[in-house]
Amino acid sequence: MDRRPEDRIALIELLDRDGRVRRAVDVHAWPVRLGRAIDNTVVLDDPHVAAHHATLLTDEQGQLLVQAGDSVN
């Protein structure tokens, strides 16, 4: 199913060390899983990122939460 940019509920911007946007990812549903493993919603090619680094989700009030995965930092 093709997702349209206007249907997104959030936008994740991945920044480089200088604060420039390297990649933008449309979010169409929660949760969003971040990490190196290919089963994540957003795959990050970075040796400093855990395979399942973090999960972004919302609570009952719609507030964004960050849940740590198997990262050690």
N, C-alpha and C positions, 0 to 999 in steps of 0.2 A: 504494500500500500504506500503510495507516494504521500509524503507529508508536505503541506504548503507552509512557507515561512510565516504567513499571517495566522496560522493556527497554533503557533508556538505559545507556550505558557511561560517560558523563560529563555534566556540566552546565556550560555557559559562562554566566557572569553578566556582563552589560555594565553598567558603572557610570557614573554621572554624575560631575561634578567634585567633588561632595560625598561620594562614596563610596556613594551609594544605588543599589540595583539598578534599572536602567531597563528591562531586558529579560533574560529567561532563555531559553537555547536548549538543548534536549536534544540530546545527541550520541549517535548510534546506530552510527556507523562512522567510522573514520579513513581518510584525512586530512580535516580541516576547513579550508576555505579562507575567509579573512576579507578583506574589502575593499569598495570602493564598487561594483564591477561586478556586474551581475545574475547572472553565472555563478558567483559565490561561494556557498559553503554558507551563510555568514552575511554578509548584505549590510549594510554600515554607511553610513548617510546622514550623512557628515561630510566637509567639504571638506579636512580635515587628514589624511584616510586615503587611501592610494593605491588605485588601482583593484583591484590584487591585492596587498594589504598584507602578508599573512603566511599561512603554512600551519601548522596544528597536526597533528602526527603522533606515532606512537610508534615506538621502536626495538625490537630483538629481545627486550629484557628488559621491555618494556612501559613504559619511561620516556617521559614526554611531552617532545617536542621542539618548538621554535618555529623555523621556517625563514622567513627574511625573503623577502618578495616583491620588488616593484618600488618599495618605499618608500625614502625617502632619509634617514630618521632612525633 
